[in-house]
């Protein structure tokens, strides 16, 4: 289930304030930070983005 386009436009990474890339169509839905030095991946649970740094997956 993809997020609304309007919602994605106003969301930003809480760590670095860069825009987020919607990967909610994947097997494990998440929003990934587009910042060069950040790259945190935030989970989307039941269609709701969990924008907590403690819940984010670190880049590999």
C-alpha positions in Angstrom: 0.0 0.0 0.0 1.7 3.2 -1.2 1.6 6.4 0.8 -0.3 9.4 -0.4 1.8 11.7 -2.6 0.9 14.7 -0.6 2.0 13.1 2.7 5.4 12.0 1.2 6.0 15.6 0.1 5.9 16.9 3.6 7.8 14.1 5.4 11.5 14.3 6.0 14.2 12.3 7.7 14.1 13.2 11.4 17.9 12.7 11.6 19.1 14.9 8.7 15.9 16.5 7.3 16.5 15.1 3.8 13.6 13.9 1.6 12.4 10.3 1.9 12.1 7.7 -0.9 8.9 5.6 -0.7 9.7 1.9 -0.9 6.4 0.8 0.7 5.6 -1.4 -2.3 8.4 -3.8 -1.3 8.0 -6.9 0.8 9.2 -4.9 3.9 7.6 -1.4 3.4 9.9 1.4 4.4 10.8 5.0 3.7 14.5 5.5 3.0 16.4 8.7 3.6 17.9 10.2 0.4 20.7 12.0 2.3 24.2 11.1 1.2 25.6 10.6 4.7 22.4 9.2 6.3 20.5 6.6 4.4 18.3 5.5 7.4 15.3 3.3 6.5 12.2 3.9 8.5 9.5 1.1 8.7 5.9 1.6 7.5 3.6 -0.4 9.7 -0.1 -0.7 8.7 0.3 2.2 6.3 1.8 4.5 9.0 5.4 5.6 8.7 7.3 5.2 12.0 9.7 8.1 11.9 11.7 7.3 15.0 15.5 7.1 14.7 15.6 4.3 17.2 13.3 2.2 15.0 15.2 2.9 11.8 17.4 0.4 10.0 21.0 1.5 9.4 22.3 1.3 5.9 24.4 -1.8 5.1 
